[in-house]
Amino acid sequence: MTRFITIAATAAALALPNISVAQSRPVTFGVSGGASIPTTNLSNSVDLGYSLAGHLYLHPAPMGQLYLRGDVSYDRWNGKNSSNSHISSLGVVGNILVPFAPDMTVARPYFLAGAGLYRLDASVTAVGSTVTLSSNSNNFGIQVGGGFEFKLSELSTFLEAKYVNVRNNGNNSGYVPITFGVRF
């Protein structure tokens, strides 16, 4: 058992410098999750939901402090009147991320704005039956928000809130994901 702990500690110690180097590389990755609060027309039919996302950060040297960030996100809300209905959103978005402090700052605020494609799915399953009614559509959407990135030892974490507005058949479906994530 002691030998296993020694090997695991050595492997962890060797991996930590690689995590810190990831902060200065032009390409890094992240994951996040949290609550998704429906707004606008969406809040009339669904309750508080959840949000999960993966992030790809690009930091080309000529862009200075600016980052490009690609997001793939999944948000889901259950219906207010039925546990057998839900609405979900799958988004692919390109963002510009603008930090308001140098890269080595312990707590660094940032602003982000982006646009992309969202697939909205709505599903209702009849009670006592196997019949499922569903509809889906691909729509253009935008997002704007901000957050704080925290450098904790060798990790970078972030807390973020953004407003997402998806244009859906002439209506706006809006929601606010509030998420916590890790960047590596």
N, C-alpha and C positions, 0 to 999 in steps of 0.2 A: 504494500500500500504506500509506503514511504517513497519507494522508487517511482510509482505513478505520479505522486504529488510533485516530486522533483522534476520529472519530465514535463508535466503540465505547466509548472511555474516557469521553467526555462522556455517553453514554447510561447507562453504568454508574454514573457519579457522580450523575446525576439520579435513578436508581432507588434508590440506597442510602438516602436519607432516607425514602423510602416504606416500606422494610423496617423501619426503626426505629419509624416511626409505627404499623406493624402490631402491635407489641408492646402498645400502649396501646389499641388498638381493641377493641370488645366482641366482635368475631368474627374469628378467625384460623384458619388451616389448617395441617396438618402431614402428613408421610409418614414411615413407618419400615419397617425390615426387619431381619431377623436370624435367629437359630437358634430352633427350637421343639423343646423337650425333652419327649418323651412320659413320662407318669407313670401310676400306677394300672393299670387293665386295658389301656390303650392301649400301654404299654411292653412288654407281652408279645408284640405282633404287629408293631410297627413300629420303625424306627430313627430316629435324630435327623433332624429335618426343618427346614423353613424357614418363616418368617412374613413376610407383607407386610401393611401396614395404611395406611389413610388416616384422618385425624382432623379433626374440626370442633370448635374450642374456642369456647365461649360464656362471656363474662365480664360478666354484668349488674352494673352499679354497685352496686345494693343488696346484693349478695352478698359484698361486701368482698373478701377474698383467695380465696374459693372460686371454682372454675371448674366448668362443665358441659362434658363432652367426649363427643362421639359418635364411635364407632369403626366402621369397616368393615374386617374383617380376613380374610385367607386364610392358612391353615396347611396344609402338606402333608407327609406322611411316606411313604416307601417301605416295603414289607413286608420283614420280616427274612429270610424264607425264599425270596423271589422278587422279582426285579426287575420282574416283570410285575404286581405288585399295589401298590396304594397306598390310603391313607385321607386325606381332606382335610376341612377345616372352613371354612365361610364364616360369619362372625359379624357381627351388627349389634347393637351394645351401647351403652347409655347409662351414663355414669360421672359420679361426683363426684370432682373432683380437689382435694386440700387441700395447698397449699404450706406449708412450714415456715419461710419467710423472706420478706422484702419482695420486691416485683416487680423491683426494680433490682439485686438481689444477683447477683453473677457466677455462682456455683454454688448453685443452690437445690434442696434436697431436697423431694420431694412424695410423698403417699400417694394412691392411687386405689382406688375400689371401684365395681363396676357390675354390671348384669344385662342380659340380652338373649336374642336368638334365634340359634341356631346350626344350620346345615345340615351334617350329617355325611354324607359320601359315601365308600363303599368300592367298589373296583373290582379285579377279577382278570381278566387276559387269559390264555387258555390258550396254552401254547407251541406254535408251529407251526400255529396256527389263528387265525381271525378272530373267534372267539367271545369275547365280553366279558360277564362277569357283574358286575352292579353293584347296589348298594342304597343308598338314601338316606333320611334322616329329618330332620325339623325338631324341635329340642329346646330346652328352656330351660337357660340356663347362667349362671354368675356368674364374676366375676373380681375379684381383689384383688391389689394390688401396690404398687410404688413406683419411684421413680427420681430422677434428678438432671437438672435443666435447666441448661444452660450458656449464658450470654450471651457470644458471641464476636464482638467488633466489632459489626457490624450484624445478625448472625444469631443465632438461638436454636436450640440443638441439645439433644437429650436422650438419655439412656441409661436404659432402663427394663426391669424384670423384673416379671412378674405370674404368678399362678397362675390358670388357667382350669379350671373344672369344669363339664362338660356332662353332664346326666342323660340317658342313652340307653337306653331299654327296660329300666329297672330297674337299669342299671349306670352307674357313673360313668366318664366318659372325661376324664382330666385331662392337662394339658400346661402347660409353662412357656415362654412366648416371652421371649427376651432380645433386645431390639431397640435399635437406634440410629436416631434420627430427626432431622428438621429441621422447625422450625416457622416459618412465614412469614405 
